[in-house]
Each structure stands twice: as C-alpha cells, then as structure tokens.
Amino acid sequence: MRNLVFPFLATGLLASCGDPADADGTRLNDTTAVADSFRWETEQFADVRVLRYQVPGWEQLSLQQKQLCYYLNMAGLAGRDILWDQNYKYNLVIRRALERIIKDYPGQRSGADWEAFLTYAKQVFFSNGIHHHYSNDKHTPGFPQAYFEGLLKESNGTLPPGALEVIFDPEINAKKVSLDADKDLVLSSAVNFYGEDINEKEVEAFYKAMENPMDTMPRSYGLNSKLVRGKDGKLMERVYKVDGLYGKALAESVKWLEKAITVAETPEQKTALELLVQYYRTGDLKTWDDFNLAWVKDTKSTVDYILGFVEVYNDPLGKRGTYESIIEVNDPVATKNMSVIMDNAQWFEDNSPLLPQHKKKDVVGITYRFINTVGEAGDAAPSTPIGVNLPNANWIRELGSKSVSLGNISDAYDQSSGTSTLEIFCHDSEEIERAKAHGSLAGTLHTALHEVIGHASGQLEPGIGETDATLKNYASTLEEGRADLVALYYLMDQKLVDIGVMPSLEVGKAEYDSYIRNGLMVQLRRLKEGKNLEEAHMRNRQWVSAWAYEKGKADSVIVKVVRDGNTYYDIRDYEKLRVLFGDLLREVQRIKSQGDYAAGKALVETFGVKVDPAIHKEVLTRAEKIKTAPYAGFIQPEMTAEVDANGNITDVKLTYPDDFVKQMLMYGEKHSFLPDEN
C-alpha cells in the first residue's frame, strides 16, 4: 500500500502527501548533498512537471551492492511493458506508433499541431498509456486525426483501426478505472484485467466460489492473472508466468533475478529472491505468500526492492495487481532518526481509540526504513509513491511488514521549483507561518505514522475475509483513509514530543491545517469541472475531511469562512478535531474488522464522492494563479555496468539524464519484450 505525493497540495515535506515545493521547514535529516548545478526540474507539459532525483551515497556502496542494484533494476525494467498492457489493451501498439513518429518522421517538426502531438506523446509516456495516471480519464489529443495519420504514414508506421479510433473518439473506453457505483465497474473500466464481455457479477461469483471464511491464510486470488471467457463459455484465469501471460517479459526478468541471487547480501535475501523467481516461473499464489514471508524477514540487507504484481488500485474490484519495481538503498542515519516510531508500535496500538477486540495484542515484525531510490519501473514510474507499506495481505501483516519512506524522492520534490499555494488557500497569516515552519516535518511524520503504524494496525474479527472480498470497490479508499486517520490522531499526541520526533504540537496543527485544506478544497484543482471523485486517495482525503467538518459543526470545530468571495476552512479547536478523527478511525476499523460493506459504502458515497460545484469552480479559478503543474514525476537515473576483458563487472556508474522523451525512447528500444497484443 502506498502513499502518494502531489506537489501542489500543501507545504513542502520530506515524505508525505503534500506540497514539497513550498517548504523551508526543518527536516529530520537531509541526506542529499545537493550540487548547486543540479537541475531538479527539466520541463513542464500539460498538467505535469518532469523532475530528477539524486542517489546520495552511491559511490560508498560496495561493488557487490552496486551489482545487486544493477541486476534488480534490469529485472524491474524487463517488466515495463506489462504495466502498459495491463492499463489498456491498445497501449503497447499506440506507444510504439508514437515512438516511431518521434524517431522517424521526416517532415517539419514545428507548428501548433506538432507541438500538440509531442505533448500528447509525453502524456502517454508519463501515464504508461492513453489514460491519465491519476484521474483515469483518457488523454485528449490537441491535433486533428488527419494530421496524426499523416505523421504515421510518413514514418512508415501503422495502427489497427480500433487503436486509431480509440485515440480520437472520446466516448470509447473513456475511463481506465471507473468507481461509479451506478455502473457495472468491470464493464465501464477500460483497464485490461478482464475479458471485454465479462461483468462485475460474474467476477464476484467466480471468486466467491474460491472463498473459505475459515481459512486463516487466504490466497490473494486474482492478483496475478487476467480473467477471460474460455471457449466453453466458462470463466478462466490467464496467469502471469514465464510460460503463460506476459511470459517473455517475465523470462527476461528472471534472467536478471538469477544474477541478483549470486550477489545477494544475506541468506534471507537470497531465499526471498529464489522464491520470487519460482513465483515468476509458476504463477503460484502460495509461492507469492512464501516470498512475502521471506522478504519481510530480510531486515539486514542494505539493498532492498519491491518487485512484482503488488498494488490493486487499478482494478475496480481491488483484486488484480499492477506490475511495479522500486530498487532502494537504506539510509541508516535517517532510518535511525525515525526508528523510535517503529520501536513504539505496541504503545500506539494499545493507546489507539479502536474497539478493544480490534486491537492487536502483539504488534510484531514491523520494519521501517528511510531509503534512497536508485531505480523505478512499471507502476512506480514516472509517477512514484513516497511511502510504501507491504505486504498487503492482512494475515501476513499479523506476522510482519516493511514500511519505507523514499527520502531522496521527497527531497527532489522539496528542491524543485514551484509556486506556493499557501497565500492562495490558507485562511490567515498564522496558518501560513505554521506551514512554513513545520510543514516539512509534519509531512514526514504523517507518512511515517501512516505507513508504519497505520497500515500495520488493527485486526480482523475471526472468520472475516480479506477486504477485496468484503469491502470490494471501497476497500482501497477505506484502507488509505484508515491509515491517514491513525497518523492524524497521533500527530496531536504529546507522545511524539516525548519521544523526540517533533518539537511541539504546533507540528500536528500544521498537518491538520494542511489535511483539511487539501481534502476540502485544494485537491479539487486536479479534477475537471463537473467531475466527481473516483481515485482512492482523493476520495479518502475528502471523506475524512468532510465527515470531520460535518460532525464538528455544532461545536465550530472547523469553520467555513468566506472573505472577498473566497472560501477558507479555519480549524478553531484542534483537540476536538483530534477526538473526531479518533471517532472516525474507530468506525472505519470496525467496518474493516467486520467486513461491513454497507457502512463502508455509505461513508464513502456520502462524504467522499460528490463535489460541491461552486467550491470546485472557485478552486479552479483561484488555482489559475499557480503556474506550477499539479502533478510531477521523474526521469530515472541510469546505471551502466563497466566490465573487464572477461566480462566481469568492475563498477556500475550512475548518471542522471535530463531528457524525458529520450529516456522513454531508450526504454522502448532496450526494455521492451512483449508483442502488441497479449
């Protein structure tokens, strides 16, 4: 489960959902030695900024550790095509057509139509497909179809009629992931996880037959397969494995993983990598569980990784995992600074407002690290999380989990340029000054508490199944909101001051300001006028904030202020707001622990979906003053292996390219292993 960052949302932060461009707050540990000449932002197009990040300490790694990073990164890049195909059935053939035009078009490369084409191509590259990486709406080309067909013809490229039609017809497969409860979620989603004629009820019935409520170690059914209709009309799974669906890409990944095994840092890491190879070869979900159990036990390695079919946000039913890769190196100093949160995990559980039967009696196996990312692929790039907690299976969490904050990613957000939103959306100068003084640390702590304590907290009642079966399409937003509520509840607790991770409760107040401001207003900047919220994180920020605002009205906990035609939300009682967050946390944990779908649906649909059109229009108007694009993602560092006469690696050099399109074209040439149709 991941924590995402969007650079316009709040003040700057080391690692949280917020606005790193605006902060000058004190950080726990600045691990990046910033070169004055390093260019953090390379370009901006449409609603996107393209950034770069540094990898501090790379030269201090041993040769073995550099080799391990290199092999793992190559294994991750080998599966890049998989995500493109998962996102939409025509994505690969469309991407290759765009690549061919950019490389081979012999005509004039200037003018409005060419610039519009190039912008569209960049949007597709950034989103790993023709749908927006966050809103899930289809990108709209700003050039005529005839112009595009001319580009394609002169570049000796082709597209099947269906692929050409879908680019220019706004009605066809308009939404990658639809969470509109009034529609069939499977049929209305363009994501390529299900056969085109399969509906939501069929999917639910197929997996309902596999459920065993008494199974204490349930498999993650559907995580690594596409559900299709067989020749006999019955549903069947096409499993992702070396001799199955996506086999060529997985075989290439296995080649590099087997090299990684030879330079593993610890026996535990070697065992986990061997199980991952076995999983890629067989697609067996029991092996996936065994891998996760082994991966959680590997706590001593400096180099670590997230690889495979992991997050389920792109499946409207929350079952199927998208392919992703994050290769990371531990930052021991920053990790030590924040380890006190991990060390106090049992205290946080014991003192939470959860019902007694929903608290874990023994919180075990939690590992938390600040890491520096060295390479990302699939669903982690170009847009990346800044905090991750895995594994996702609740029964494995009972035994252990790993949480990471991606320190150098957040630092790059912090260093990159951007126009502040504070003067535009903060209620008063006190709120602005608090944000500037404490916003960065507040965001850091929010992410740490969200990932380490939040996702690892609570337990299901006996006989209650995994949330993809019980809470269905609301599972992701409820889980992200639950983890946010844990963080929010403790950010106003004196315990954090006592254990030395924040100087005063003013830090908590800064995060409360930021969260309410974002949840009720600022995040609407990303939404097109007239649209409702569908993305899980956007929904959870709104339903948490809107519920608290509504429940606190009688006591004026949060007051809506209109001044000079502009709306602001002013928190008048932070302690009462904390109580409200605790009340909501207790209820959301109850919903999860009891599998109460009806209550979960009512909460999300009542507070997290509908958008006040007047407020939305106002936010869009006020946001016109902000010149910084609302989304950001990264050009990845590139690793080059230097070898001797015998082919042995003698060093791995790291470089920081600054041309986004050039890297996309290189990936298409060197790391593409799947056919157009799979």
Helices and strands as residue ranges (DSSP letters): E 2-4, G 20-22, E 41-45, E 48-52, G 58-60, H 63-78, H 80-87, H 91-104, H 112-127, H 145-154, H 161-168, H 200-208, E 225-229, E 235-239, H 247-262, H 267-282, H 285-297, E 303-309, E 323-330, H 332-343, H 345-350, G 356-358, E 366-378, E 385-390, H 394-397, E 401-406, H 407-415, H 422-425, H 429-448, I 449-454, H 467-470, G 472-474, H 475-490, H 494-498, H 506-520, G 522-526, H 536-551, G 553-555, E 558-563, E 566-571, H 574-594, H 597-607, H 613-623, E 631-635, E 638-643, E 649-655, H 660-670
